[in-house]
Amino acid sequence: MILRSGTSITINGTGFVSGAIVTIGQGSGGETSAIAATNVKAGSPTKITAVTGGGAKAGSWGLFVTTRGGTSQRVLSSNFTY
């Protein structure tokens, strides 16, 4: 089953900056086989809001944030479930 986009998400963490990219993994490849979120906004250094991208497979997937400093590690408790 392929799911549509449009779910608003809020990510709490540290080191967030304007221009961050949010992706949701879609398999064992993690961020290399991911769906990009849209409308990504770093509201502060500790909070990002975004909207899930389309074409995702149902399941629980890793959530990744990429900034100038690199890409976040996968944290199971931070998975997003479609």
HELIX and SHEET records of a PDB file:
HELIX    1   1 GLY A   30  SER A   33  5                                   4    
HELIX    2   2 LEU A   76  SER A   78  5                                   3    
SHEET    1   A 2 ILE A   2  LEU A   3  0                                        
SHEET    2   A 2 ALA A  56  LYS A  57 -1                                        
SHEET    1   B 3 SER A   8  ASN A  12  0                                        
SHEET    2   B 3 LYS A  47  VAL A  51 -1                                        
SHEET    3   B 3 THR A  38  SER A  44 -1                                        
SHEET    1   C 4 ALA A  34  ALA A  36  0                                        
SHEET    2   C 4 ILE A  21  GLY A  25 -1                                        
SHEET    3   C 4 LEU A  63  THR A  67 -1                                        
SHEET    4   C 4 GLY A  70  THR A  71 -1                                        
SHEET    1   D 2 SER A  60  TRP A  61  0                                        
SHEET    2   D 2 PHE A  80  THR A  81 -1                                        
END                                                                             
